[in-house]
Amino acid sequence: MTVTLSWSAATDAVGIAGYRITRNGTPVKTLYGTATTFTDAGLDPSTAYTYTLRAFDAAGNQSAASGSASATTPAAPSNPVNLAAGRPYTVSLAASPSYPDGGGELTDGAYGTASYGDAAWQGRNTGATYSITVDLGAQKTIKELRSDWLQTKSVYIFLPKKVTYEVSANGSSYTAAGSVAAPAAGDADQARTYRLLGLNTTARYVRITVEPAGSAWSFTDEVEVRTT
């Protein structure tokens, strides 16, 4: 789900250096330069959002907040069946012994809270790309793909820079279904879903390739493959 903002350029005697965007009272994005549009992606469906922005200059001066702009995202398509529930999966990089996979926890339906100490989460401390592959057991029609991720910046747990979803009939030849970039999330501790909607494809295997934000922790819990 996305919301796109646009505004008239601010003016300043020193020159505008950029804009700071606030969503529902929380700073979520700083834009540097002269851009006057911003697309806020990775939002939850059926949710109201209110935005304000402030311009700043190279001397560190900041404007008053703009008037607010509000939008409500549409409802997501109804895909109530999770084909991945209870299904086996493999990973290219094992979870850390400090935050391990307790056994099938990526498809067990137990969602982690915003606390990294929640046993539903498993963590990997790496800056390298890794993947998770779910075997659905047979060819299935897929309408939606999801994976859940945690941010706790105080202990260097960051949302992935990008997650790419691929599908395969045989587990060896994969086709890209789409990718989801990191949302504008601010600094608060939070769990976020990387959701790919609008699919209509058939596959047995789903591979999720994770590009970490850097050499730090990435925490995940649920992987979902949904259909009607």
C-alpha positions in Angstrom: 0.0 0.0 0.0 1.3 3.5 -0.9 0.5 7.1 -0.3 2.1 9.8 -2.6 2.6 13.3 -1.3 3.5 16.4 -3.3 4.0 20.0 -2.3 5.1 23.4 -3.5 8.8 24.1 -3.1 9.8 26.2 -0.1 12.1 29.2 -0.4 14.9 30.4 1.8 17.6 33.1 1.7 20.3 30.4 2.2 18.6 27.8 0.0 16.5 24.8 0.9 18.5 21.7 1.7 15.6 19.3 2.1 12.4 18.3 3.9 11.6 16.3 7.0 8.3 14.3 6.8 6.2 13.2 9.7 3.6 10.5 9.6 1.0 10.3 12.4 3.2 12.5 14.6 6.4 10.4 14.1 9.3 11.6 11.9 9.7 8.9 9.2 11.8 10.4 6.3 14.3 13.1 5.5 14.6 14.1 1.9 17.8 16.0 0.8 17.7 18.3 -2.2 14.9 19.9 -4.1 12.4 17.0 -4.5 8.8 18.0 -3.9 7.2 14.5 -4.0 7.4 11.5 -1.7 5.8 8.0 -2.0 5.3 6.3 1.3 5.3 2.6 0.6 4.8 -0.5 2.7 1.8 0.9 4.5 -0.9 -1.2 6.2 -4.2 -1.6 4.4 -7.4 0.1 5.7 -5.4 2.5 7.8 -5.6 6.3 8.1 -2.4 8.3 7.9 -1.7 12.0 8.5 1.4 13.8 7.2 3.2 17.1 7.8 6.5 18.3 6.6 9.2 20.9 7.5 11.7 22.4 5.2 15.3 23.0 6.4 18.3 24.9 5.0 22.0 24.3 4.9 22.5 26.4 8.0 20.3 24.1 10.1 17.3 26.3 10.2 13.9 24.6 10.1 10.5 25.9 9.0 7.3 25.6 11.0 5.3 22.5 10.2 3.1 22.5 7.1 -0.6 22.0 7.2 -1.5 18.4 7.5 -2.6 16.0 4.6 -4.5 12.8 5.3 -5.2 9.6 3.4 -6.6 6.2 4.1 -5.2 3.2 2.4 -7.7 0.8 0.7 -8.6 -2.6 2.0 -6.3 -5.4 0.9 -7.7 -8.2 -1.2 -9.1 -11.0 0.9 -6.7 -13.9 0.7 -7.6 -15.9 3.8 -5.8 -19.1 3.1 -2.1 -19.3 4.2 -0.6 -22.0 2.0 2.7 -21.8 3.9 1.1 -22.7 7.3 3.0 -25.6 8.8 5.0 -26.2 5.6 8.8 -27.0 5.7 11.4 -24.5 4.6 15.1 -24.2 4.1 17.5 -21.3 4.7 20.8 -20.4 3.0 22.1 -19.0 6.3 21.2 -20.5 9.6 19.8 -18.3 12.4 22.2 -17.2 15.1 22.4 -19.5 18.2 21.5 -16.4 20.2 18.2 -16.0 18.4 17.6 -19.4 16.8 14.9 -21.0 14.9 13.0 -23.0 17.5 11.8 -25.4 14.8 9.4 -24.4 12.0 8.8 -21.0 13.6 8.7 -19.2 10.2 5.5 -21.0 9.2 3.9 -21.8 12.6 1.5 -18.8 12.7 3.0 -17.3 15.8 3.7 -13.6 15.2 6.4 -11.8 17.1 5.7 -8.7 19.2 7.8 -5.5 18.9 10.3 -7.0 21.5 13.3 -8.7 20.1 13.3 -11.0 23.1 10.1 -12.6 21.8 11.0 -16.3 21.0 8.9 -16.0 17.8 11.7 -14.0 16.2 14.9 -15.5 14.7 17.9 -13.3 14.0 20.9 -13.2 11.6 23.8 -10.9 12.1 25.1 -10.4 8.6 25.4 -7.8 5.8 25.3 -10.6 3.1 22.2 -11.5 1.1 20.5 -14.7 2.2 17.3 -16.6 1.3 14.4 -18.6 2.8 12.7 -21.2 0.6 9.2 -22.6 1.4 8.0 -25.9 -0.1 4.2 -25.8 -0.5 4.2 -29.5 -1.3 2.4 -29.2 -4.6 1.6 -26.6 -7.3 -0.7 -23.9 -5.7 -2.3 -20.7 -6.9 -0.7 -17.8 -5.2 -2.3 -14.4 -4.7 -0.2 -12.7 -2.0 3.2 -13.1 -0.4 4.3 -11.7 3.0 7.2 -11.8 5.4 7.4 -10.1 8.8 10.5 -8.1 10.1 11.6 -6.3 13.2 13.3 -3.0 13.9 15.0 -2.3 17.2 17.7 0.3 16.3 19.1 0.4 19.9 20.5 -3.1 19.5 21.3 -2.8 15.8 18.3 -4.7 14.5 17.3 -3.1 11.2 14.6 -3.7 8.6 15.9 -5.3 5.4 16.9 -2.9 2.6 14.9 -5.1 0.2 13.1 -8.4 0.1 12.6 -10.2 -3.3 10.0 -12.9 -3.8 10.5 -15.6 -6.5 8.4 -18.7 -7.4 9.2 -22.0 -8.9 7.5 -25.2 -10.0 10.5 -27.4 -9.5 12.7 -25.8 -6.9 15.6 -25.1 -9.3 14.3 -22.6 -11.9 12.8 -19.4 -10.3 10.8 -16.5 -11.7 10.7 -13.2 -10.0 7.3 -12.3 -8.5 8.3 -8.9 -7.2 10.3 -7.1 -4.6 9.5 -4.8 -1.6 11.9 -2.1 -0.4 12.3 -1.0 3.2 9.4 1.3 4.3 9.9 4.7 5.8 9.7 3.6 9.4 11.2 6.2 11.7 13.3 5.1 14.7 10.7 3.4 17.0 10.8 -0.3 17.8 8.3 -1.9 15.5 7.4 -5.0 13.4 6.7 -4.5 9.7 5.2 -6.7 7.0 6.8 -6.7 3.5 3.7 -7.5 1.5 3.4 -8.3 -2.2 -0.2 -8.0 -3.5 -2.0 -8.5 -6.8 -0.4 -11.8 -7.7 -2.0 -14.6 -9.8 0.7 -17.2 -10.3 1.1 -20.9 -9.7 4.1 -22.5 -8.0 5.2 -25.1 -5.5 8.3 -23.3 -4.1 8.6 -19.7 -2.9 12.0 -18.2 -2.3 12.5 -15.0 -0.3 15.8 -13.3 -0.9 16.8 -10.8 1.8 19.1 -7.9 1.3 20.1 -6.6 4.8 20.4 -2.9 5.5 24.0 -3.4 6.5 26.3 -5.5 8.6 23.9 -5.8 11.5 21.0 -7.9 12.7 17.9 -8.8 10.7 15.0 -10.5 12.6 12.1 -12.3 11.0 9.3 -14.5 12.1 6.4 -15.4 9.7 6.5 -16.2 6.0 3.1 -16.4 4.4 1.9 -17.5 1.0 -1.8 -16.6 0.6 -4.6 -17.4 -1.7 -8.4 -17.1 -1.8 
